Amino acid sequence: MSEHRGLNLSDPSTGSDASYITRNSRIAEIYLNATQLEQLPDTVILERCLSLRSVISTTSTFSQLLQTARKRPHLQQINQIGVGLQGVVFERVGKESALKKEKPGNESLSSNLRKEYTIHCQVSAAFDRYQLLTNSETLVPKAFRFIPKTGEELFWEELLPKLPQEYRIRDNSMLLQRILPLPKVVRRALINKFITTDVSQASTLLADPRNKHCLARVYLGKENGTLSHESPLRNFPMYLDNMKEIGIDTIKLANALGKAYATLHWGAGVNGDDIEFVFGTTAEQRLRGNPPDVQHRAVCLFLLDFGQCDIVDLSQESETVYQAFKGAMVTGDNQYFIPHANQPELFAAFKEGYSAAGTIILADKRLDSKFDMKEFIQQYEEYAEDFLY
């Protein structure tokens, strides 16, 4: 797979919004027009849009600004769109990349940004290698570049004046491919369906800049829970009961997550501690090297956030490797992303995806005589039962 193929769609035609395109010659994509979607009930909007086959056509101000800013440097603002344990994430308006800037003092910790960058690149390479072989639908944003806080004078001279005042100091940073937020038509439906039916409150929430940076976490292992009152659409928790109510194909998602964990483990040799799976969007790729079309946004399942991960040496004894992987699978938010055995149909789909992808990868690496997917899954199932139920 080429460097950008995993996050961009080829556009073989300039047809109408009802036309079909293909992302990787296997998966048909269906165009949805945002203006037409707005006429539908919120549940229908969410069911149609939160699908791995959807491309949403939008003429929102967000999309228009991204398009315009590419040619007008004065519009290329830098805005905070996320914060985590290691650092703060900024969008660069008009740019395909986001900036993750390490928090002061974090570079001395084992979970430093340089380590995260190394692991991120390793994971991205594994997904590039095995995406088609395993028919995986999970995407990993590209890690483009690591920028140390010393040196890189031209980069820092241009960047620092554009950052919010409190962040205008040099810290190790990385440029990574930005996951675009869910479009406004989806954000409005999420608010109306799960947060408030009050028109005034809904309008206020929709207009809040913090809620424009909306990604939805796919919690197949957590039936219900609470929302953040401060910025509920940033990292919106899409609980299992919510997905079932909407009509999302959770079986397909469980299978996709199984393949992703197997690729992470056996393809990249990474334990997956505290990773995230989210619904987000990516701009459709145009032909002939033109910039991606942000007014046509494909809804995708993304794997991200490798700041707490560790590399696992697959040359170790099988039991040591099994323990490293299954231990991470029951800690942090992994227990919310992975389906539980008390949802037998979902858990079976997860195990099927994991086993199928893992078997292909181990055969490719000639490790299939050392590691056994059936044995590992059985061990994980017993281990999870002790920890989670």
N, C-alpha and C positions, 0 to 999 in steps of 0.2 A: 504494500500500500504506500502511495506517495505521502510526502510529509504532511500535506494539508487535506488529504482525502477524507480522513476520519471525521473532520469537522465541517466539511463543505459539501454541498450538493452540486452536481453538474447540471446545467440547465440546457438541454438539447433543443429547446423550442422557446418561442415567445408567445405561447398560446394563452388561452384564457385561464381563469382561476379554477376551472373544472378539469384542467388537463392533468395528466399523470407524468411523473418523472421517476427516475430511479436513483437511489443513492449509491448502491454498490452492485447493481445489476441483479440483485436478488429481491429487494424490498420495494414494493410499489408505494409511492408517496401520493397523497391526495391533497390538493389545494383547498383551503377554506378561506372565504372572503370575510374579513373582520366586520365590514359594514353589514353584510347579510347575517352573520352570526349574532350581532347585537339584537336582532329581532326575535331570537329564540330564547326559551327559558334557560335560566342559569345552569340547571343540571345538564341540559342538552349541550350547551356550550362547552362545559367542562368535560363531558364524556367524549365529545368529538375532538376537542383540542388536545387533551392530555392522553394522546395516543402516539406511539412511536412511528405512525404512518402519516402524521399531519404536517402540512406546511401552511402557515397562516399568512395571508396577504393583508398587509396593513399599511395605512398612510398616516400613522400616528406622528405627533410632533417629535417623539423620540427618534423614530426612524428617519424623519426628514432632517433632524439636526445632525445625526450621524453621517448622513449622505453629504450634507452641505459642508460640515466641518472638515472633511477630507481635503478640500481645496482652499479653506480659509483658516490659516493658522491661529488667528485671533479668537476663533470659536473653539479651539482645542483645549478646553478646560480639563482640569484634573479634579475628580470628585471622589470622595470616599464611598465605597459601596459594600464594604465588609470589614470585619475585625475578628481575629482569632487569637489563639494562645501565642503564636509565633510573631504575628505581625498584623499590619493593616493593608487592606486591598483597595486600590484606586482604579477607577476607569480613566482612560485617556480618550476623551470624546473625539471621534473621527478616526481612531486607531483600532486595529484588530486586537491589540494586546492590552492586557491589564498589568498593573504593577503591584507586586506584593513587597512591602517594605518591612524589614525586621524591626521588632521592638528593641529599644536600647537595652543592652544586657543579655539579650537572648542568645547572642553569638557564642557565649561561654557555656551554654547548656548543651546537653546531648541532642536535644531536639532543635538544633539550630537550622537556619534557613539554607545554609550551604548543603547540609546533609539532606534536607527536604528536596532541594533542587536535584541532587544526584539520584535520589530514589524516584522522584517524579520522572526524570528522563528514562530511568530503567523500566518503570511501569509503562510509560508511553511507547517505548520500543517493543515491549512484549505485546501490547495490544495491537500495534501496527503489524507485527509478525503473524499473530494468530487470529486476527479479527475475521478474515474470510475463511480460514480453515475451520474455525469453530462456529461460524455463522453468528457471531456475537453482535448484539445491537447496542452495547454500552460504549460510550466514547470517553476518551481521556483528553482534556485540553493540552495542547503542546506547551512544553516549557522551552521558551525560545533562548533565554540568555540569563546568566547570572552576572550581576553588577556589584562588585565589591565596593565598600565605602571609601576605600583609598584608591587613588587613580581615577580613570574615567572622567577627567576634568570637564570635557565638553558635555557629557551626559548630565552631570550634576549641575553645571552652570545653567543649562536649559531647564532642568526639572525643578530645582529647589524653589525658584520664585513662584512657580505655579501651584505648589502644594499649599494646603492650609497652614497657617502660621505655626501651629504647634508641631508640625511634622517637617519643618525646614532645617533638618539636620541630616547628615549623611549616615546611613545605615545600610548594611548589606541588603540587596534587593534582587528580585527576579522578575523578568518579563515573561508572561505566560498568555496563552491564547484566551481571550475573554469569552466566557459563557454569557450570551445575551439573556436578558430577563424574559419572563413570560409576557406576552403582549397585553396591552391595556384591556382588551376585551376579556381576557382570561382573568386578569387581576380584579376587574369589576365583578365578575361572576363569583370568584372566590369570596370577596367581601360580602356580597348579597346572600350567598348560600351558607357561609359558615361563621360570619362575624356579626353582621347587623342587617336588619331590613329597613332601618331608619334612613331615609333618603339623604338627610343632611349629614349624618354621621358617615354614611358611605362615601359621599362626595368629599368630605374632609380627609378620610383615609386614603382615597384614591389620589388626591392631589398632594399628599405628603411625599416629598422627594425620597424619603427613606423607603417608602413602600413601592417605589418604581423599580427598585433593584430586586425583583421578585424571582426567587428560585423555590421550588417545592420539593422538600425532602420526602422520599418514598419509604414510608414506615410500614413495611409489610409485616413486621413482627410486633407492632403495637396497635392495638385496636382503637384506642382513643386517648385523648390527653388534652392539654391546655394550649392556649395561644398567648404569645407576647402581646401585651396591651400597648406597648410603646411603638413597635413597628411590626405588626403581625404578618406582613407579607414578605419580609426579609427572612429567608430560610423558613418559609411556610411549612408547618408540619402536616403532611398529607397522611393521616392515619388510615389504617386498614378499613375501619368502618366507613370513613368518608369515601374512600375509593369504591367500596362496594355499593354505597348509596348512589354514587354518580353513575356507576356502571363501567368503570375502568376494568380492562382485562388484566386482573391481578395474577392469573395463572401465567400469562405471557411474561409479565414483569418478574415473577418469581424465577422463571426459567432463565431470564436474562441476567438476573443477579447471580444465579448459580454459576453461569458461564463466566461472569466477571470475576467472581471470587477465585474460581479455578485458574483463570489467566493470571490474576494477581499473584496467587500462590506459586503455581508450577511454572508459569511463563516468566514472571519477573523475579520470583524468589523473595517476595515481600510479604510480611505477616498481615498487613491490612489493619493495623491498630488505629481506631478512631477515624476511619475514612468516612466519606459521605457519598450517597447516591441522591441525585436531584434531577427533577425535570427542569430543563432550561431550553433555550433556543440557540440556533446558529444560523448565520446568514447564508442564503443560497449562493453558491459559486457561479459566476457567469463564465462564459466562454472567452477565449483569447486573452487571458490574463487580466481582465478587467476586475475592479474591486468587487467584493461580494455584495449582493443585493440585500440590504438589511430590511427592505420592505417586504421581502418574502422570507419568513423565518420558519425553519424546520424545528419541530419539538423533538427533543432527544433526551435520552437518559445518560447522564454524565456521572463519572466517577472522579472524585477530586479529594484534595486535602490529605497530603501524605506526611504532615509534619510530625506525627507521633509514631510513624511506622519504623520498623527495623528490617534490615535485610536478613534473610534466612539462608544459610549455606546448605544447598541441597546435597552436598557431599557428606554431610553428617549422617549419623545413623537414622534410619527411618522413624523410629519412635521419638527421637529428639525433634525432627522436623514436624512430625504430626502434632506434637505438644505445642510447638511454637505457633502453628496455624490455628489449631482448635482453641488455644488459650486466648488469642486475639479475637476470635469469632464470638466469644461470649462476654466481652468487655466493651465498655463505652456504648456508643450508638450502634455498633454492629448488632447487638441484641434487638434493636428496633428495626433495622433494615432486613435482617434475615428472618424468614417465616419460622414460626414455632411449630413443634410437633402437634400442638393442640389445634392447628389448622392443617389437617392431614393432606388435603388436596394441594394446598400451596407448598407445603413442605416437600411433598413428593415432586412437584415441578422444580423446586430449587435443587433438590438432590439429583434429579435427572439432568438438569443443565450443568451442574457442577461435575458430575461423573462423565458426561459426554465430552465436555471441553477438556477436562483433566486427562482423560484417556488419550485424546488426540495429541495434547501437548507433551505428555510423558513419552509417547511413542516417538514423536519428532525428536525429542532430546535423548532418546535411547535410555530412559530411566524407568521404563514400564516394568522391568524385572525387579526393580528395587522398591518402587512405591506402588501401592494397590488402591485404586479409588474406592472400591467396595469396602475395604478394610478401614480406610480413613473415615469415610462417611459414617460407618457403624460406630467408630470410636467417637466421632464428633457428636453423633446423636446421643450416645450414652453420657458423654461429658456435659452436653448442654442440658440434659435432663437433670443432672445433679446440681447445676449452677442456676438454672433459670426457672425450673418448675417446682 
